[in-house]
Amino acid sequence: MNHIQPSRPLWQYKLKMILSHLVALSNNFVIGVNNDLPWKLKKDLQHFSAYTQNKTIVMGRKTFESIGRPLPNRKNIVISSTLSSQDGIEIVKNLDLAVEAASKWNYENDQDNEVVLIGGGFVFEESKEIVNKLILTRVDCEIKGDVFYPKMDLKDWNKISTKSHEKDDENEFDFTVETYLKISLI
Ligand SMILES: NC(=O)c1ccc[n+]([C@@H]2O[C@H](COP(=O)([O-])OP(=O)(O)OC[C@H]3O[C@@H](n4cnc5c(N)ncnc54)[C@H](OP(=O)(O)O)[C@@H]3O)[C@@H](O)[C@H]2O)c1
């Protein structure tokens, strides 16, 4: 019998929650290949790091293994039924439990209640109906891959910012960071 009780009603953790996708995708929706990123984009990694600092990030087990370590200065929650417990991450068995654990942690640590889903394809697909913020890095290439971002219907979304970057020695492709909010959130 499970005696662990939440210390507060769960609806409190979920109040005003922002649930985001932070993702880089190609023109043909590729996000990964061979459990790695399909491109070298230093500026986008810097953007990823800056956006997630001091926030709660949620990822699938394969994305965690691809990164290879917990990311510092962030609460790392990993969805997995196979990983053994290890320092620096909280492991949960499904997306609902991940959102609950993240929201509870934000609440108890006086954080803004944003939960940033950072991938991979499995996690993006299963959360596409419940997210209310998208931070999309659109990488200007058609590329081969084995993991894809779902096709989102953006008609109920407002684009609130766009920032373009040109390719250079450290960034293989041009890319644009677009941020969207779901209209129901505004
Ligand atoms: N371009 C980008 O922005 C970006 C971002 C992140 C990742 N990626 C890429 O995406 C790829 C990885 O994505 P992926 O789709 O293969 O894997 P993933 O989503 O990272 O991880 C999948 C695993 O997560 C666990 N999981 C997720 N949801 C679950 C649920 N509801 N219930 C139970 N378990 C669940 C399972 O782990 P267990 O098998 O342990 O149970 C599952 O095998 C890599 O190539 C990575 O580089 C790209």
The ligand as a MOL file (V3000), in Angstrom:
LIG
                    3D

  0  0  0     0  0            999 V3000
M  V30 BEGIN CTAB
M  V30 COUNTS 48 52 0 0 0
M  V30 BEGIN ATOM
M  V30 1 N 15.9470 18.7680 -31.5080 0
M  V30 2 C 15.5590 18.8290 -30.2290 0
M  V30 3 O 15.1620 19.8900 -29.7340 0
M  V30 4 C 15.5880 17.5870 -29.3860 0
M  V30 5 C 15.2170 17.6520 -28.0460 0
M  V30 6 C 15.2660 16.4790 -27.2790 0
M  V30 7 C 15.6470 15.2990 -27.8690 0
M  V30 8 N 16.0040 15.2760 -29.1750 0 CHG=1
M  V30 9 C 16.3840 14.0230 -29.8310 0
M  V30 10 O 15.2770 13.1260 -29.7300 0
M  V30 11 C 15.7860 11.7980 -29.6620 0
M  V30 12 C 15.2130 11.1070 -28.4520 0
M  V30 13 O 13.8010 11.0920 -28.5510 0
M  V30 14 P 12.9400 9.7350 -28.4460 0
M  V30 15 O 11.5640 10.0200 -28.9250 0
M  V30 16 O 13.6990 8.6400 -29.1220 0 CHG=-1
M  V30 17 O 12.9620 9.3820 -26.8880 0
M  V30 18 P 12.5590 10.2280 -25.5680 0
M  V30 19 O 11.1920 10.8200 -25.7240 0
M  V30 20 O 13.6630 11.1110 -25.1620 0
M  V30 21 O 12.5260 9.0320 -24.5070 0
M  V30 22 C 11.6350 7.9620 -24.6850 0
M  V30 23 C 11.6170 7.1550 -23.3950 0
M  V30 24 O 11.0870 7.9510 -22.3580 0
M  V30 25 C 10.2870 7.1440 -21.4960 0
M  V30 26 N 8.9170 7.6240 -21.6060 0
M  V30 27 C 8.4970 8.7480 -22.2160 0
M  V30 28 N 7.1710 8.9240 -22.0620 0
M  V30 29 C 6.7470 7.8860 -21.3320 0
M  V30 30 C 5.4770 7.4870 -20.8080 0
M  V30 31 N 4.3790 8.1990 -20.9620 0
M  V30 32 N 5.4040 6.3370 -20.1230 0
M  V30 33 C 6.4760 5.6010 -19.9160 0
M  V30 34 N 7.7240 5.9350 -20.3660 0
M  V30 35 C 7.8350 7.0660 -21.0600 0
M  V30 36 C 10.4930 5.7170 -21.9560 0
M  V30 37 O 11.6560 5.2820 -21.2780 0
M  V30 38 P 11.9070 3.7700 -20.7730 0
M  V30 39 O 12.0980 2.9820 -22.0350 0
M  V30 40 O 13.1250 3.8530 -19.9180 0
M  V30 41 O 10.6780 3.3560 -20.0000 0
M  V30 42 C 10.7610 5.9120 -23.4390 0
M  V30 43 O 11.4740 4.8260 -24.0150 0
M  V30 44 C 17.2960 11.9170 -29.6760 0
M  V30 45 O 17.7690 11.8020 -31.0110 0
M  V30 46 C 17.5320 13.3230 -29.1720 0
M  V30 47 O 18.7870 13.8550 -29.5940 0
M  V30 48 C 15.9710 16.3950 -29.9390 0
M  V30 END ATOM
M  V30 BEGIN BOND
M  V30 1 1 1 2
M  V30 2 2 2 3
M  V30 3 1 2 4
M  V30 4 1 4 5
M  V30 5 2 4 48
M  V30 6 2 5 6
M  V30 7 1 6 7
M  V30 8 2 7 8
M  V30 9 1 8 9
M  V30 10 1 8 48
M  V30 11 1 9 10
M  V30 12 1 9 46
M  V30 13 1 10 11
M  V30 14 1 11 12
M  V30 15 1 11 44
M  V30 16 1 12 13
M  V30 17 1 13 14
M  V30 18 2 14 15
M  V30 19 1 14 16
M  V30 20 1 14 17
M  V30 21 1 17 18
M  V30 22 2 18 19
M  V30 23 1 18 20
M  V30 24 1 18 21
M  V30 25 1 21 22
M  V30 26 1 22 23
M  V30 27 1 23 24
M  V30 28 1 23 42
M  V30 29 1 24 25
M  V30 30 1 25 26
M  V30 31 1 25 36
M  V30 32 1 26 27
M  V30 33 1 26 35
M  V30 34 2 27 28
M  V30 35 1 28 29
M  V30 36 1 29 30
M  V30 37 2 29 35
M  V30 38 1 30 31
M  V30 39 2 30 32
M  V30 40 1 32 33
M  V30 41 2 33 34
M  V30 42 1 34 35
M  V30 43 1 36 37
M  V30 44 1 36 42
M  V30 45 1 37 38
M  V30 46 2 38 39
M  V30 47 1 38 40
M  V30 48 1 38 41
M  V30 49 1 42 43
M  V30 50 1 44 45
M  V30 51 1 44 46
M  V30 52 1 46 47
M  V30 END BOND
M  V30 END CTAB
M  END
